[in-house]
Amino acid sequence: MKVIGIVGSPRKNGNTSTLVQQVLEGAAEAGAETKTYILNEMDYRGCQGCSYCKAHEKCKLEDDLAEVFEEIKVADGIVFGSPIYFAQFTGQMRLFLDRCYSLVNPDYSSRIPAGKKAVLVGTQGMPDPAAYAGVYEEFGGEISRFFGMEVKDTLIAAGCAAPGDVKGNAELMEKAKNTGMNLFK
Ligand SMILES: Cc1cc2nc3c(=O)[nH]c(=O)nc-3n(C[C@H](O)[C@H](O)[C@H](O)COP(=O)(O)O)c2cc1C
């Protein structure tokens, strides 16, 4: 089994990265091969709207996301992690998601096999974990509809400001690890 983590925070050792890592560690303990992509460290642009990917099987932009798309095609599980910035996923994550349009056919059917497991990881300063429930529900709904992914869990670290804050939430840290361990059960 292969599980990849996609981190949309610019803080390399921030709360999002920490929680995504917990899920991946759990998956690794259960025997999965894991890999993490830190979007902020990668060289890529937003979708140019050229529709090249509708006439061809891939995106015209040959940048660092090309590898991520190849990995998504073969991965059994994907952990999507982003902080909330101004009530949405970060710009880094949004640009990446726009580019996932290249994984969709002109009739909006998927170019990747259905049945992949997905985990959503969100971190936010607001103490109410339900404050951005709509953001996660909408995203989870879209990846189910577009790609036939099964969202196994949504892990939300609320009330986080400094990079290590999530580590103080032992219950959530353990839940994240268990999510990874049980991803394919
Ligand atoms: C530019 C910016 C915008 C933010 N906007 C929000 C927001 O709208 N709602 C919220 O609850 N937290 C907001 N936050 C707080 C972050 O979501 C929070 O600190 C999160 O834990 C950061 O994750 P990281 O440690 O992985 O970078 C914002 C932080 C920044 C830097």
The ligand as an SDF file (V2000), in Angstrom:
LIG
                    3D

 31 33  0  0  0  0  0  0  0  0999 V2000
   -2.5540   34.4190    6.6800 C   0  0  0  0  0  0  0  0  0  0  0  0
   -3.2660   33.6450    7.7710 C   0  0  0  0  0  0  0  0  0  0  0  0
   -4.6390   33.5990    7.7640 C   0  0  0  0  0  0  0  0  0  0  0  0
   -5.3240   32.8800    8.7480 C   0  0  0  0  0  0  0  0  0  0  0  0
   -6.6900   32.8470    8.7030 N   0  0  0  0  0  0  0  0  0  0  0  0
   -7.3600   32.1210    9.6340 C   0  0  0  0  0  0  0  0  0  0  0  0
   -8.7780   32.0540    9.6150 C   0  0  0  0  0  0  0  0  0  0  0  0
   -9.4630   32.6080    8.7550 O   0  0  0  0  0  0  0  0  0  0  0  0
   -9.3890   31.3050   10.5690 N   0  0  0  0  0  0  0  0  0  0  0  0
   -8.6980   30.6490   11.5520 C   0  0  0  0  0  0  0  0  0  0  0  0
   -9.3100   29.9830   12.3850 O   0  0  0  0  0  0  0  0  0  0  0  0
   -7.3450   30.6890   11.5870 N   0  0  0  0  0  0  0  0  0  0  0  0
   -6.6640   31.3940   10.6600 C   0  0  0  0  0  0  0  0  0  0  0  0
   -5.2890   31.4330   10.6900 N   0  0  0  0  0  0  0  0  0  0  0  0
   -4.5640   30.6390   11.7160 C   0  0  0  0  0  0  0  0  0  0  0  0
   -4.0130   29.3190   11.1610 C   0  0  0  0  0  0  0  0  0  0  0  0
   -4.9920   28.5860   10.4690 O   0  0  0  0  0  0  0  0  0  0  0  0
   -3.4750   28.4420   12.2990 C   0  0  0  0  0  0  0  0  0  0  0  0
   -2.4920   29.1230   13.0340 O   0  0  0  0  0  0  0  0  0  0  0  0
   -2.9210   27.1060   11.8020 C   0  0  0  0  0  0  0  0  0  0  0  0
   -2.6640   26.2640   12.9070 O   0  0  0  0  0  0  0  0  0  0  0  0
   -1.6160   27.2650   11.0210 C   0  0  0  0  0  0  0  0  0  0  0  0
   -1.2170   25.9990   10.5830 O   0  0  0  0  0  0  0  0  0  0  0  0
    0.3290   25.5960   10.4100 P   0  0  0  0  0  0  0  0  0  0  0  0
    0.9480   25.6030   11.7970 O   0  0  0  0  0  0  0  0  0  0  0  0
    0.2800   24.2520    9.7960 O   0  0  0  0  0  0  0  0  0  0  0  0
    0.9620   26.5940    9.5070 O   0  0  0  0  0  0  0  0  0  0  0  0
   -4.5990   32.1770    9.7380 C   0  0  0  0  0  0  0  0  0  0  0  0
   -3.1880   32.2560    9.7340 C   0  0  0  0  0  0  0  0  0  0  0  0
   -2.5310   32.9810    8.7780 C   0  0  0  0  0  0  0  0  0  0  0  0
   -1.0100   33.0350    8.7850 C   0  0  0  0  0  0  0  0  0  0  0  0
  1  2  1  0
  2  3  1  0
  2 30  2  0
  3  4  2  0
  4  5  1  0
  4 28  1  0
  5  6  2  0
  6  7  1  0
  6 13  1  0
  7  8  2  0
  7  9  1  0
  9 10  1  0
 10 11  2  0
 10 12  1  0
 12 13  2  0
 13 14  1  0
 14 15  1  0
 14 28  1  0
 15 16  1  0
 16 17  1  0
 16 18  1  0
 18 19  1  0
 18 20  1  0
 20 21  1  0
 20 22  1  0
 22 23  1  0
 23 24  1  0
 24 25  2  0
 24 26  1  0
 24 27  1  0
 28 29  2  0
 29 30  1  0
 30 31  1  0
M  END
$$$$
